């Protein structure tokens, strides 16, 4: 069973639809005990970092995610879920979960033709291999919607990057945690392949 963390953060149903399409058993849940008892956890999100952290704390989902990580349960962060696994976000100057040490700055671009938020398809460059990337081609394209991006303190956590005037991290990984700034559930066959790979990954 894959538990999709419900903290009213936007893209829950699209993630569920993608998992249903793949025939993967899943549940959208706000229950900390279901999350810590799941085989795998997806931590998605679209929205504002401060509001998201407020809801996570209210529902005690911050502790559930820390406990799941400590137990070695495979966790997939998506978009806002990827940003707030880090220590802090520039959005609202928000203290985040701190599963990984790092910071989320806002894009500061000089090219007036490039808009913020960054919306659309972007190629992704793999720095290293990972089981969730099996069968996905280098420089394949994935779908993005974001104004902030994750920067872990430990560069070894960066699995892939993309370019939007600047090069920025788009896949982070450490131990049983993997996180994508893009939306795999909206990224066609390659995104579905990533989700399928995650459903088989044991977190090691």
C-alpha positions as a printed Julia matrix, in Angstrom:
204×3 Matrix{Float64}:
  0.0    0.0     0.0
  1.25   3.48   -0.93
  0.07   6.22    1.43
 -0.4    9.66   -0.17
 -0.01  12.29    2.54
 -3.15  14.45    2.76
 -2.42  17.95    4.03
 -4.72  19.74    1.57
 -1.84  20.63   -0.71
 -3.18  20.49   -4.21
 -2.2   17.62   -6.45
 -3.36  14.64   -4.38
 -6.0   13.42   -6.82
 -3.7   13.61   -9.85
 -1.13  11.5    -8.0
 -3.84   9.0    -7.06
 -5.1    8.83  -10.65
 -1.6    8.04  -11.89
 -1.15   5.28   -9.3
 -4.61   3.88  -10.1
 -3.7    3.86  -13.81
 -0.6    1.81  -12.94
 -2.71  -0.6   -10.87
 -0.92   0.3    -7.63
 -2.81   0.05   -4.35
 -2.9    3.46   -2.7
 -4.8    5.65   -0.27
 -4.98   9.41    0.33
 -4.75   9.81    4.1
 -4.28  12.47    6.8
 -3.78   9.73    9.42
 -0.23   9.63   10.88
 -0.6    5.97   11.88
 -1.5    4.94    8.32
  1.54   6.81    7.0
  3.98   5.23    9.45
  2.45   1.81    8.74
  2.5    2.06    4.95
  4.84   0.16    2.66
  5.67   3.4     0.84
  4.79   7.07    1.21
  4.26   9.79   -1.39
  4.5   13.34   -0.08
  3.1   15.57   -2.85
  2.11  19.22   -2.8
  1.22  22.4    -4.62
  0.87  25.65   -2.7
  2.58  27.91   -0.16
  5.3   26.59    2.14
  4.1   28.37    5.29
  0.49  27.23    4.86
  1.61  23.69    4.13
  3.8   23.52    7.23
  0.94  24.87    9.36
 -1.36  22.07    8.19
  1.34  19.42    8.61
  1.95  20.52   12.2
 -1.78  20.68   12.98
 -2.24  17.1    11.78
  1.01  15.87   13.36
  2.11  14.75    9.91
  5.53  16.28   10.46
  6.21  13.63   13.1
  4.72  10.91   10.9
  7.09  11.8     8.05
 10.09  11.9    10.38
  9.08   8.51   11.81
  8.57   7.0     8.35
 11.99   8.26    7.28
 13.61   6.88   10.44
 11.92   3.49    9.89
 13.38   3.22    6.38
 10.02   3.41    4.6
 10.58   4.54    0.98
  9.36   8.15    0.62
  8.78  10.1    -2.61
  8.49  13.88   -2.34
  6.87  15.8    -5.22
  7.08  19.58   -5.92
  6.17  21.42   -2.69
  6.72  18.12   -0.89
 10.28  18.18   -2.21
 10.89  21.75   -1.06
  9.63  21.33    2.49
 11.66  18.21    3.24
 14.51  20.73    3.54
 15.24  22.89    6.59
 13.92  26.24    5.44
 12.11  28.0     2.59
 12.44  31.59    1.48
  8.68  31.47    0.85
  7.32  33.1     4.01
 10.72  32.56    5.68
  9.36  29.18    6.74
 10.99  26.59    8.95
 10.36  23.26    7.19
 10.67  19.57    8.03
 14.44  19.23    7.96
 14.54  15.65    6.7
 17.46  16.96    4.65
 19.5   20.02    5.53
 19.04  22.76    2.94
 17.16  25.83    1.73
 14.6   26.77   -0.94
 15.27  30.12   -2.64
 13.01  31.8    -5.17
 14.12  32.07   -8.79
 15.86  35.39   -9.41
 16.27  35.61  -13.18
 17.74  38.32  -15.38
 16.17  37.21  -18.68
 12.83  39.08  -19.02
 11.56  36.41  -21.41
 11.66  33.8   -18.66
  8.64  33.95  -16.4
  8.19  33.02  -12.75
  6.66  30.63  -11.91
  8.53  28.25  -14.14
  5.74  26.32  -15.88
  6.13  23.65  -18.52
  8.33  20.88  -19.81
 12.05  20.86  -19.09
 14.79  18.33  -19.81
 16.41  16.75  -16.77
 20.08  15.85  -16.54
 21.0   12.89  -14.31
 24.14  13.3   -12.21
 24.03   9.75  -10.89
 21.93   6.64  -11.19
 19.06   5.67   -8.9
 16.58   2.76   -8.96
 13.61   5.1    -9.54
 15.27   6.28  -12.77
 15.65   2.82  -14.32
 14.53   2.86  -17.95
 14.31   6.67  -18.13
 16.57   8.39  -20.65
 19.12  11.06  -19.83
 17.74  14.53  -20.71
 14.16  13.27  -20.88
 11.54  15.96  -20.22
  9.3   16.35  -17.18
  6.59  18.84  -16.23
  7.29  21.67  -13.78
  5.18  24.29  -11.96
  7.18  26.22   -9.33
  8.71  29.53   -8.25
 11.11  28.09   -5.64
 13.63  25.28   -5.93
 15.47  22.99   -3.5
 19.15  23.42   -2.64
 20.43  20.76   -0.23
 23.46  21.59    1.91
 25.08  18.32    0.86
 25.6   18.39   -2.9
 25.9   14.6    -2.85
 22.12  14.5    -2.34
 21.6   15.98   -5.82
 20.66  13.21   -8.25
 19.55  15.37  -11.2
 19.42  19.0   -12.32
 17.63  21.13  -14.91
 18.24  24.57  -16.4
 16.0   27.62  -16.33
 18.6   30.34  -16.9
 20.38  28.8   -13.92
 21.12  25.16  -13.21
 19.1   23.97  -10.22
 18.51  20.65   -8.44
 15.38  18.74   -9.46
 15.86  15.29   -7.92
 17.21  14.83   -4.4
 17.93  11.56   -2.69
 19.26  10.24    0.6
 18.82   6.75    2.02
 15.09   5.84    1.67
 14.07   9.34    0.54
 13.77  10.44   -3.11
 12.2   13.74   -4.15
 11.42  15.44   -7.47
 10.79  19.14   -8.07
  8.81  18.2   -11.19
  5.45  16.4   -11.26
  5.93  12.77  -12.35
  2.14  12.27  -12.31
  1.85  14.92  -15.05
  4.94  13.91  -17.02
  3.65  11.28  -19.41
  5.29   7.87  -19.87
  8.57   8.84  -18.17
  6.74  10.14  -15.11
  4.65   7.0   -14.92
  7.82   4.92  -15.23
  9.31   6.81  -12.28
  6.21   6.14  -10.18
  6.24   2.48  -11.19
  9.92   2.22  -10.27
  9.2    3.84   -6.91
  6.51   1.21   -6.2
  9.2   -1.49   -6.48
 12.05   0.35   -4.73
 12.93  -0.97   -1.27
 14.57   2.28   -0.17
 18.15   1.04   -0.53
